[in-house]
């Protein structure tokens, strides 16, 4: 009995220490996570993300430079099922942070995910409408009654709806087919569908199997898709300083991305993702969107207003049922602290 009491006392004394060992302690004595878990939609080639900022972070080793000294492991998941798969992973408690497309982020939040929207890694994303070459489709209006694929639950869905509306059509005017982008490209090549709404890489055109019908490069920037970085409420509450440091890493990469002198180096890096150089070049700081604005990561008023517009649009189209208070959802404090630390308070100021 005496030994049992001693054992209980030892266990009570040891458990708090054991908990600290599991979580990790930094040099100042504050508790750190042992691992930070990130998720991003996958690019074509393994080990690369669709988001340029992630590829820059990894190419420059920015996570390691920031967190290796604390013994914090970085775990990165590249999600082949894009936004829908990322939301499923969040719901299962698999991720702490994710950088992905705006509509999937809105869907996740409306569906009950507990997170904060903390950064705007890029904006002004474009989509491209391709049709089977044999059909000789010349305009969006020619898609009426045709089998058109776009991936529901991703940015391609809302962008497709906006493109149809801009030409006097609705989803009811086409025969919508819900396929991933890879499956849609295969189906178009096989003649199983008539058109796809996809991203900037266009291998089917190079193969002579498709023609370009339309793209959104002349759309207002506010109507084109953007990325967002989210963090779970639980992680942000437990590790506010680590959250700030993650944001700092993203802003460091964004600062590099936003410089004209780095455009060619960025294009060469993104070729490694599996996209063709000629298409990549057409997406970096072109038209009415210079790179400094394209890769402005700050969750400013324009960013907040863009998400408010998307939430309202999604409600109007009955794509979501629950309204979102974007002002409460967006937390600017981490970005504010990070730009101050980096001396970039005025860099993106207009």
Secondary structure, DSSP 8 states (H G I E B T S, - for coil): -HHHHHHHHHHHHHHHHHHHHHH-B-TTS-B--SEEEEEEEB-SSTT-BSSHHHHHHHHTTHHHHHHGGGT-EEEEEEETTHHHHHHHHHHTT--SEEEEEHHHHHHHHHTT--EEEEE-----B--EEEEEGGGT--SGGGGTTSEEE--TTSHHHHHHHHHHHHTT--GGGSEEE---HHHHHHHHHHTS-SEEEE-S--HHHHTTSEEEEEESTTS-GGGSB-EEEEEEHHHHHH-HHHHHHHHHHHHHHHHHHT-GGGHHHHHHHHHTTT--HHHHHTTSS-TT--HHHHT-----HHHHHHHHHHHHHHHHTTS-SS---HHHHB--HHHHHHHHHHT-TTTT--
